[in-house]
Amino acid sequence: MNPKTSLLELEDLKIAITYKAVKHLRLTVRPPGGEIRVSAPLTMNPETVRVLILSKLDWIQAQRQKLLHQDRPAPPRYLDGESHFFQGRRYLLRIVEQPAPPRVNLAPDALELYVRPSTPPEKRRQLLEEWLRGRLKTAIASLVAQYEPMMGVKVKEFGVKRMKTRWGTCNPGACRIWLNLELAQHPLPRLEYVVVHEMAHLLEPSHNQRFWGLLDQFYPQWRACREELNRLPLIN
């Protein structure tokens, strides 16, 4: 029997239930946004599943509150000497004022942001994000080109944007994927996992057994990367 998925709504919660070849019901509350997932045996009655979930409702709410209110890093102020991350490495932000067009230079231990005198922090943020976006798009393009022939798919379009609850999304019908700008800060293996994850949705739209099998086939280390990303709060 193939896995099947249904949606249960309780109070203000939306709970995705997947019936598959497991022996026991498993309930997880996933970071960063407190998404609730349930795996249930194929033969378990839906009403039994509902009753078991109801019995865990207080625990679910407590876990979601813990995730939603966990300590998050203070938003950057884009001042000289701040720490910023790029591809998993920490760099100091160096603000260099000069009467010339703005640019960013990646030095061995610093991100050098060249700006005109009196450039406000918001403009500095925009300049640095534009640079990060360009670097991330280059890395994504390389990964897409690497995996398209391996996976037998074609990505017609990809983009980068800020997302509050997801590392990536896929529109299988349009063959389009989107990646979170924050991935520019992470080590390349984590970006590679998210790219392969979204590309796998071009072959299988659902998070079912076939989908996870595709990840096992094309990016076997996906579990470690997913765990690393799930431990970290999104900072948007």
N, C-alpha and C positions, 0 to 999 in steps of 0.2 A: 504494500500500500504506500502511496506517495504522501509526503507531508502536506498538510493543509493548514491554512492560517485564517483566523477570525479575529475580530476586534470586539472587546468587551468594554463597555463604558460603565464605571461605577463612580457616583458622585462627580467630582471634577477630573477623574482619571480616565485615561484611555490605555487599555492594556492589550498588547498584541499577544495572541495565543497561537502557538504552532503545535499541531498534533503530529508527532513523528515517532520513529521507532526507538523510544526510550522506555525504561522500566518505571521511573518515578517522575512525578511532577517537579519541575525546577523553576523557581521564580527568581528573577534578577532585576535590580534597579540600577540602570547603567549611567555612569557619568558621560558627559558633563551635565546634561539637562534633566536627569532623573527619569529617563525613558524606561518603561516597565515592559519586560519580556517574560513570557511564560512558555516553557516547553512541557507538553503533556503527552502521555502515552496515546497512541492511535485509538486504543479501545476504551479510553476513559470517557464516561458520559459527560457532556458539556455542563450539566447541572452540578455534577460532582466537582468539576474544575472550578465552577463559580463559587461553590460553597468553600472550597479550600482557599481560594483567593480572598474571600471575605474574611476568613479566619486570620489572615495575615495582613489585614488592611492597616491596622495600627503600625505594624512594622514597616509596611510599604511607605506610609506617610512619613514616619520618622527617618527612613533612609533618604527619601526625596528631600526633606528639609535639610538634612545634613549636607547633601550634595549641593543644593541650591544656595546654601549660606556658608559654604566652605571659604576659607581665606583665599582671596585672589590677589595677585600681585598688583601693587599700585600702578595706575596708568602712567606711562612715561611722560615726562615734561619736556623732553627734547632739549635738555641743557647740556652744556659742556661737562664731560666727565661721567655721564650716565652710562650704565651698562645696557647693551643691546645684544641680541642674539641673531646670528645669521648661520644657517645650515648647521645648527647644533653647537656653534662656538660662541663664546662670549667676547664681545668687543667693546672697547670704550668709545663713546661718541665724542668726537673732537669737532667743535664748531670753529671753523676758520672764516673770519670775516674779510671780505675783499670786494672791491668795486668791479665785479666781473659776473658773468652769468653763473648761476648755481650749478653745482655738480657734486657727485658723491664718489669718493675714492676708497677702495678697500685696501687698507694697509695691513701688515702682519698682525697687529694687535688692536687696530682701531678702525672705526668707520669715520672717515673724514668727510664732514659735510661743509662744503664751501658755499657760503651765502653772502649776500650783500649786508652791509652793516644795518643793524636794527631790524633784521628779519624776524617777525614774531614767531613764537613756538608753533602755532597752527600751520604756518607756511613751511616751517622746518619739517613738521610731521608729513605734510603732503609730499615734499621733495623726497624724503627718505622712503616713504611708502611707494612712490612711483618707481624708485630704484629697485626696491625689493620685489615689486610686481614684475618688473622687467626680467630680473634674475630668475624669479620663480617660473615665469612663462617659458624661458629658455630651457630650464631643467625639465619642465613638463613636456615640452615639445620633443625633447630627446628621449624621454621615457615612452611617450606615445609611439614614436617611430620605432623604438626597440621592441615594444610588445605587440604592435598591430600584426606583424607577420606571424609571431608566435601564437597569438590567440585567434587569428583568423577573423579579426574585426576591423572596422574602419571608424575612427573618430572624426566626424565631419567638422566638429567645432569644439574648442575648449576655452574656458575663461577662468579668471581669478576674481574673487570678490570676498568681502568680509562676511562671515556667517557667525551667528551667535550660538548655534547648537550642533553644527555639523562640520566635519572636516572635508566633506565632498558630497556632491550630488550627481545624479545621472538622469538624463532624459533618453531612455532607450529608443523611443520613436524618432526623435530628432538626431540620434547618435551624437549627443552633446553632453559633455561633462563640465562641472564647475569644481574648482578647488579653493579651499579657504586660504586667504592671503597669509594667515598666521603660519601656515606650513613653511613659509620662507625661513622661519626662525629654527625649524627643526632639522635634525640630521637627515640626510638624503634617503636612508632606508625607510624612514617613516613616510616621506613623500611618495616613495616608490610603492609602498603598500597601498596608500590611498588611491593612487593612480590606477594600479592594477585592480583594486576593489571596484572602482567605478567602471572601469572597462569591462570587468566581468559581468556587470549588469547589462551590457549589450548582448550577452549570451544568455543570461538568466536574470530577469528583473527582480525576482523575489529572493529573500534571504532563506533559501531552503537548502536541503541536503546537496542538491546539485551545485548550487552557488558556492558553498564552502568547499566542495570537491574541486571546483575550478580554481579557487585560491590555493588549495593544496598543490594543484598541478603547476600553476604558473608562478606562485610566490610562496614557497613552503614555509618561510619564516614569518608569515603574516600574523600569527598569534602573538608573538613577542612584540611586534610593532603595534598591534592593536592595544595590547595591555599597556604599553608605554603611553600611548596617546590617551587612553581612557583614564589614566591616573592624573592627567593634567587638566586643570580647568581652562576653558577658553577664556580669553581676556577681553573680548569685545564688549 
